[in-house]
């Protein structure tokens, strides 16, 4: 199943991806976004499209 890959060196913890995720998969943890419910991720790409920092890289197959 496709999953977002977050680059922690680029993430500014702005929360835009958290708001963009229709399934509540992402949260701000410490100083970056993190996938907190991998099973609920559908790989829709909303977080990838909305990230202004380009910190969410490709959606890759496992």
MMTF fields as JSON, N, C-alpha, C and O atoms, coordinates in Angstrom:
{
  "mmtfVersion": "1.0.0",
  "mmtfProducer": "UNKNOWN",
  "numBonds": 247,
  "numAtoms": 248,
  "numGroups": 62,
  "numChains": 1,
  "numModels": 1,
  "chainsPerModel": [1],
  "groupsPerChain": [62],
  "chainIdList": ["A"],
  "bondAtomList": [4, 2, 8, 6, 12, 10, 16, 14, 20, 18, 24, 22, 28, 26, 32, 30, 36, 34, 40, 38, 44, 42, 48, 46, 52, 50, 56, 54, 60, 58, 64, 62, 68, 66, 72, 70, 76, 74, 80, 78, 84, 82, 88, 86, 92, 90, 96, 94, 100, 98, 104, 102, 108, 106, 112, 110, 116, 114, 120, 118, 124, 122, 128, 126, 132, 130, 136, 134, 140, 138, 144, 142, 148, 146, 152, 150, 156, 154, 160, 158, 164, 162, 168, 166, 172, 170, 176, 174, 180, 178, 184, 182, 188, 186, 192, 190, 196, 194, 200, 198, 204, 202, 208, 206, 212, 210, 216, 214, 220, 218, 224, 222, 228, 226, 232, 230, 236, 234, 240, 238, 244, 242],
  "bondOrderList": [1, 1, 1, 1, 1, 1, 1, 1, 1, 1, 1, 1, 1, 1, 1, 1, 1, 1, 1, 1, 1, 1, 1, 1, 1, 1, 1, 1, 1, 1, 1, 1, 1, 1, 1, 1, 1, 1, 1, 1, 1, 1, 1, 1, 1, 1, 1, 1, 1, 1, 1, 1, 1, 1, 1, 1, 1, 1, 1, 1, 1],
  "groupList": [{"groupName": "UNK", "atomNameList": ["N", "CA", "C", "O"], "elementList": ["N", "C", "C", "O"], "formalChargeList": [0, 0, 0, 0], "bondAtomList": [1, 0, 2, 1, 3, 2], "bondOrderList": [1, 1, 2], "singleLetterCode": "X", "chemCompType": "L-PEPTIDE LINKING"}],
  "groupTypeList": [0, 0, 0, 0, 0, 0, 0, 0, 0, 0, 0, 0, 0, 0, 0, 0, 0, 0, 0, 0, 0, 0, 0, 0, 0, 0, 0, 0, 0, 0, 0, 0, 0, 0, 0, 0, 0, 0, 0, 0, 0, 0, 0, 0, 0, 0, 0, 0, 0, 0, 0, 0, 0, 0, 0, 0, 0, 0, 0, 0, 0, 0],
  "groupIdList": [1, 2, 3, 4, 5, 6, 7, 8, 9, 10, 11, 12, 13, 14, 15, 16, 17, 18, 19, 20, 21, 22, 23, 24, 25, 26, 27, 28, 29, 30, 31, 32, 33, 34, 35, 36, 37, 38, 39, 40, 41, 42, 43, 44, 45, 46, 47, 48, 49, 50, 51, 52, 53, 54, 55, 56, 57, 58, 59, 60, 61, 62],
  "secStructList": [7, 3, 3, 3, 3, 3, 7, 6, 6, 6, 7, 7, 7, 7, 7, 2, 2, 2, 2, 2, 7, 6, 6, 7, 7, 3, 3, 3, 3, 6, 6, 3, 3, 3, 3, 1, 7, 4, 4, 4, 7, 7, 7, 7, 7, 2, 2, 2, 2, 2, 7, 6, 6, 7, 7, 3, 3, 3, 3, 3, 3, 7],
  "xCoordList": [0.843, 0.0, 0.887, 1.903, 0.532, 1.33, 1.273, 0.25, 2.387, 2.489, 3.3, 4.219, 2.984, 3.818, 5.126, 5.187, 6.169, 7.47, 7.827, 7.971, 7.967, 8.244, 9.74, 10.363, 10.308, 11.723, 11.838, 11.475, 12.332, 12.385, 13.312, 13.185, 14.231, 15.131, 14.471, 14.953, 13.374, 12.669, 11.37, 10.865, 10.828, 9.545, 9.689, 10.59, 8.78, 8.794, 7.711, 7.54, 6.99, 5.917, 4.823, 4.254, 4.529, 3.507, 2.096, 1.19, 1.895, 0.596, -0.328, -1.455, 0.118, -0.735, -1.077, -2.212, -0.131, -0.392, -1.374, -2.2, -1.273, -2.188, -3.614, -4.521, -3.806, -5.13, -5.61, -6.81, -4.683, -5.042, -5.428, -6.136, -4.984, -5.235, -6.69, -7.148, -7.419, -8.837, -9.063, -10.186, -7.992, -8.141, -7.501, -7.491, -6.969, -6.373, -5.134, -4.869, -4.385, -3.215, -1.994, -1.136, -1.919, -0.743, -0.996, -2.111, 0.067, 0.052, 1.414, 2.402, 1.461, 2.747, 3.265, 2.605, 4.438, 5.077, 6.444, 7.323, 6.616, 7.875, 7.999, 7.183, 9.02, 9.29, 9.061, 9.672, 8.184, 7.887, 6.574, 6.02, 6.095, 4.91, 5.305, 6.429, 4.366, 4.619, 3.34, 2.232, 3.517, 2.396, 2.106, 2.936, 0.924, 0.599, -0.373, -0.593, -0.954, -1.858, -1.652, -2.435, -0.61, -0.267, -1.379, -1.556, -2.125, -3.194, -4.325, -5.028, -4.503, -5.582, -5.159, -6.006, -3.874, -3.392, -3.837, -3.594, -4.503, -4.968, -4.045, -4.268, -3.01, -2.092, -2.706, -2.331, -3.648, -4.379, -3.521, -3.825, -2.456, -1.563, -1.928, -1.24, -2.988, -3.383, -2.267, -2.015, -1.607, -0.525, 0.637, 1.214, 0.962, 2.045, 1.761, 2.648, 0.535, 0.157, 0.151, 0.465, -0.199, -0.363, 0.901, 0.965, 1.889, 3.087, 3.865, 4.389, 3.948, 4.646, 6.166, 6.864, 6.672, 8.12, 8.651, 9.864, 7.763, 8.197, 8.801, 9.623, 8.387, 8.961, 8.354, 8.919, 7.216, 6.615, 7.004, 6.537, 7.863, 8.486, 7.526, 6.39, 7.924, 7.09, 6.15, 6.368, 5.123, 4.285, 4.777, 4.633, 5.354, 6.029, 5.217, 4.437, 5.406, 4.831, 5.712, 6.938, 5.075, 5.809, 6.378, 7.029],
  "yCoordList": [-1.179, 0.0, 1.241, 1.267, 2.244, 3.475, 4.227, 4.241, 4.842, 5.588, 6.853, 6.856, 7.924, 9.124, 8.897, 8.132, 9.57, 9.513, 10.94, 11.813, 11.175, 12.521, 12.678, 11.878, 13.716, 14.04, 14.939, 16.114, 14.417, 15.211, 16.418, 17.351, 16.406, 17.557, 18.725, 19.854, 18.474, 19.526, 19.961, 21.048, 19.137, 19.425, 20.574, 20.571, 21.564, 22.706, 22.598, 23.524, 21.505, 21.271, 22.327, 22.732, 22.771, 23.812, 23.283, 24.051, 21.982, 21.367, 21.367, 20.88, 21.9, 21.939, 20.526, 20.269, 19.631, 18.244, 17.56, 16.751, 17.893, 17.324, 17.725, 16.893, 19.005, 19.499, 18.925, 18.737, 18.65, 18.158, 16.682, 16.239, 15.935, 14.489, 14.192, 14.527, 13.564, 13.277, 12.137, 11.921, 11.407, 10.244, 10.42, 9.48, 11.597, 11.845, 11.01, 10.627, 10.735, 9.865, 10.59, 9.969, 11.895, 12.672, 13.514, 13.979, 13.7, 14.594, 15.25, 14.742, 16.376, 16.988, 16.297, 16.295, 15.718, 15.035, 15.673, 15.534, 16.365, 17.075, 18.213, 19.134, 18.145, 19.234, 18.853, 19.439, 17.872, 17.482, 16.727, 16.292, 16.584, 15.761, 14.294, 13.918, 13.487, 12.05, 11.302, 11.772, 10.15, 9.268, 8.498, 7.717, 8.72, 8.088, 6.92, 6.178, 6.757, 5.635, 5.11, 5.412, 4.336, 3.835, 3.008, 3.027, 2.288, 1.443, 2.257, 1.772, 3.488, 4.338, 5.124, 5.732, 5.127, 5.864, 5.155, 3.963, 5.929, 5.364, 5.715, 5.267, 6.514, 6.912, 7.896, 7.925, 8.708, 9.611, 10.747, 11.285, 11.12, 12.169, 13.576, 14.523, 13.745, 15.085, 15.773, 16.959, 15.062, 15.652, 16.076, 17.149, 15.229, 15.511, 16.77, 17.603, 16.908, 18.062, 19.362, 20.417, 19.305, 20.52, 20.971, 22.12, 20.124, 20.487, 21.613, 21.418, 22.798, 23.917, 23.784, 24.481, 22.906, 22.72, 21.619, 21.47, 20.855, 19.714, 18.617, 17.833, 18.563, 17.61, 16.224, 15.251, 16.131, 14.825, 14.393, 14.934, 13.414, 13.017, 12.227, 12.657, 11.143, 10.322, 9.47, 9.222, 9.04, 8.01, 6.708, 6.463, 5.889, 4.673, 3.436, 3.423, 2.42, 1.115, 0.428, 0.539, -0.274, -1.028, -2.291, -3.047],
  "zCoordList": [0.0, 0.0, 0.0, 0.694, -0.746, -0.776, 0.553, 1.237, 0.893, 2.152, 1.93, 1.111, 2.638, 2.563, 3.301, 4.264, 2.839, 3.486, 3.89, 3.034, 5.185, 5.687, 5.909, 6.607, 5.31, 5.5, 6.728, 6.661, 7.837, 9.072, 8.995, 9.789, 8.055, 7.931, 7.221, 7.311, 6.515, 5.782, 6.457, 6.177, 7.332, 7.968, 8.968, 9.807, 8.866, 9.784, 10.855, 11.648, 10.891, 11.858, 11.755, 12.768, 10.546, 10.347, 10.549, 10.871, 10.366, 10.577, 9.374, 9.467, 8.252, 7.066, 6.593, 6.191, 6.633, 6.221, 7.17, 6.748, 8.45, 9.443, 9.096, 9.106, 8.789, 8.421, 7.085, 6.886, 6.177, 4.846, 4.832, 3.928, 5.798, 5.803, 6.15, 7.242, 5.226, 5.479, 6.474, 6.931, 6.808, 7.687, 9.055, 9.85, 9.348, 10.658, 10.932, 12.071, 9.885, 9.991, 10.56, 11.188, 10.339, 10.717, 11.96, 12.198, 12.751, 13.902, 14.007, 13.478, 14.689, 15.008, 16.26, 17.299, 16.152, 17.268, 17.452, 16.601, 18.552, 18.773, 17.785, 17.774, 16.958, 16.019, 14.563, 13.668, 14.312, 12.936, 12.855, 13.865, 11.645, 11.402, 11.46, 11.126, 11.886, 11.951, 11.597, 11.855, 11.01, 10.714, 11.99, 12.455, 12.556, 13.826, 13.692, 14.65, 12.508, 12.281, 10.861, 9.96, 10.674, 9.338, 8.719, 7.501, 9.531, 8.996, 8.378, 7.491, 8.841, 8.32, 7.085, 6.431, 6.749, 5.582, 4.313, 4.124, 3.438, 2.172, 1.008, -0.117, 1.274, 0.211, -0.76, -1.932, -0.291, -1.181, -1.732, -2.797, -1.025, -1.501, -1.076, -1.457, -0.299, 0.144, 0.911, 0.7, 1.781, 2.575, 1.675, 1.849, 0.725, -0.221, -1.028, -1.22, -1.498, -2.307, -1.519, -2.07, -0.247, 0.555, 1.285, 1.721, 1.432, 2.2, 1.512, 0.415, 2.15, 1.523, 1.549, 0.812, 2.38, 2.508, 1.595, 1.446, 0.99, 0.186, 1.04, 0.567, 2.308, 3.256, 3.139, 3.638, 2.487, 2.292, 0.898, -0.105, 0.867, -0.393, -1.247, -1.447, -1.731, -2.598, -1.779, -0.593, -2.428, -1.841, -2.444, -3.641, -1.602, -2.06, -1.729, -0.776, -2.51, -2.193, -1.172, -1.206, -0.272, 0.74, 0.182, 0.904]
}
